[in-house]
């Protein structure tokens, strides 16, 4: 089970980030079960944010490299998804 006092504060900070300064956080019953559920949601959200950030940074790096090379390329992308987590991206290039 997730720690009560520290966990509740971390959840509150995460909810403030999600809802932003202009929207109030909806009321919810604060108990060990809801704190644990929200903790798991926040962790999943953090991991997905990190993954998206890494993809964006990779695309920025590739765009910078392609621009500096000044080579015209066509890219085909095949995305295969198996289950909720495993995603395989296959890229092919034409010069």
Secondary structure, DSSP 8 states (H G I E B T S, - for coil): ---HHHHHHHHHHHHHHHH-TTS-------SHHHHHHHHHHHHHHHHHHHHHHHHHHHHHHHHHHHHHHT---EEEEEEEEETTTEEEEEEEEE-
